[in-house]
């Protein structure tokens, strides 16, 4: 486990911009509006063969009674306690802190309170005066911050001013290599299976992560759209590492008018493509909506390994449960290989099945079948049920190969692939899944026309 440094500060001082600059990726959503970041986010900083973890935290004021419109929107009030709890938990895991302040605003009472709070932790603290866009402004913008008594640097997360020196100062606050090893392990061993949560707003994605990890890591609220950033949470469960990616709820594009929500939705969809397995979370109390079907179609078309979780099942009348299950089965029948689980984050019903099933899907994605076995299977499948005659010609298969895995991709060579009917292609897919025990992972079937069989070089006869 690498050492951690937390970026703390009041809202809108530029912590997320600094976080993105340090990890060299635009993972955290940045916006001029205060209070955009709520859940804490972790990322790796890799420089000069060394690695450490940086934590982006939500903006806090440490005085809920003094939050005004000038310090943030009214919606920040409802999450102040949860954000502060997240910051406190992050500090408990850290070896050092970086207190970020806004050089343009000057030293505010909120900054003084946070400085006192940081000093009481007993951790090394670096004061980063952000939004100083050049050396000519450094003396003017940093003058009054000297009274806080911390080592200080003037930087600009947006324009990159003095970022290299900033990185070196952060690294110097961490334990020496003799005290802690900085060897970077393989990413899968370090982060475990990466699981993304996807779904509409208020479907219960954050609640499921808290239930699976038995923690209060994610902020949960009845307010739809509480989660904004795609947040990675790594936990060890039953001696295995898992990284859960909590994403913002996805609404129809026509209903999105807020720029922050637009960034959140784009980040959510992008996260599903980078995860090993995606969990599509549906609200069991509302049934399958048109947006749920769109998301399922999107994942199926992209061949994303995923399963469907029907959450909030505890809200369904037990007498109607069997009928509700049949309804979901009918609505989702067009994607038959995708497993469907009825779960409840509140009562923990069905949660034990999620992670073993995710592991199974990922293992199926990595399957590699020998070519000889593929062709024996192809011969048996075609002999059992030949392709139908189209325009007085029956398509003839020559051989098949596996082009790649993640997901498994199989290429069929035949005399004229355009004559293959859709129902026969579905038959081939079912046969491949059954023969090679690929029950739930997505697979790709590709067809190529070839007017001659595969030719192998003949062995020369010995004289």
Phi, psi and omega in degrees: 000131182277158176292154185237145173233132180257136171269117180238157180164170179286171182298144170068032174263355176101025181296317182293325177295317176296319178302311179298321181294321182289319181271355179058047178200148180268059182282318182273137178286129178244140182201154179293340182286131177291151173081017179292317179280130179238301177280148178284148184230139181246145176210162182260137173253120181241114181219133172052042178077004179245159183217138170213170184255134176248139183243124174267126182244163176288155180288133179233157179240346180063011178210090187299330183290341184258010176287122179236176180299332181289331181269346180169167180290162182300331182295343180292335183302316186292344184245003185301315181296317181293321179296317180297321177298318178296321178294317179299316179295322179295318180298323180298336182265354191264156174263344181200165180232151172236112179272116183260130178232165181260112181296330181288324181280338184081186183279118181253161178304325178298321179296319180296318180296318179293323178298317177297317179298316180295322181295324182289341180290338182079005180271155172300137183233131173249129179267117180254110177273102187272168178067030171261103193274010178178162182298332181291342180261353190299310184295320182293317186280339185258351189308308187281349181280350180297334183293342179287338173079015178261154167304137192226149173215140176266129184219172171223107179294330182284319185256354175084012181295123177059027182291325180295317177295322178300315179298319180295322179292324176297315181298324182293339179280346183277161178300151178294162181298330179294331182274331183211136181278142180248017180297127182273112181285172176303139188299321181293321179291330183280324185249346181071195178294128182265120186238120180261139176260126183228147178162179179287164178301141175066026177277345178105027181294311180295322179297322179294320178296316178298322180290319181292322182269356182053048181215179175245043186296321182259143176287126182242135180208157174288346180286121178294139179089019179299314179280132181241307177283158169275111190253128177270131178232114181258125180222152174261122181233121182053046176065021175233143179272138175224140173246113178267133178250105178276130184240163177288151178295144184252116174257172176297144182300327181292339180267355183269115178244341183271134182294323179298317179295324178297316177298320182297316181295316178299320178294323180296313181295321178295323180296325181294331180283338182265348181278159175287315180223140179250137175254111178274112186263124178248151178275108184296337181282340183257344184083182182280120179262170178298324179292323176300317180294323178296316180295319179295319178296320179298313180295321180292318180293326179275001181056045177276129175295120182206164172226165180250128176249118175270099184273168179063031180296336180293343179275352181274139178299124182306328180292334182260004187299316181296319178294321179295319178299318179296322179297315178296320179299319179291316183295328185255016185293335183291351178234066193295335183281347184279124179287146180238124179242137175263117187227172174213119177292332183286312182263355181068019178292129175077001185291331183294340182275342190294305186293316175301323179290322176297318177299317180297316180299317182293321177295322178293327179295331185268006185295143177229120185256131176299145183299321181299319179292322178300315185286328174295318178295317179301317180297318180294318183294316182290324178295321180292320182213101182285151177295145182293153178287132179234119182054048176065015177230131177265124177304139182237126180270139178259308180194173177218155178221162172260115185282323183196173171236182184056062359270167178301129182236122183245135181247124178257131177252125181218176184287328179202097185291342181289345180273355181285131179275155183299320183293329179286327176295321177295323177298317179297319180297316179297322180294319179296315180298316182292318184292323186249012174056047174255085189281316191237345181286149175289147175227154176246134173245123179241146184234134181233139177273133178212128186267010177214150179290163178295130181253133179250143179297135181282143178285137178286136179286138178283133179273000000 
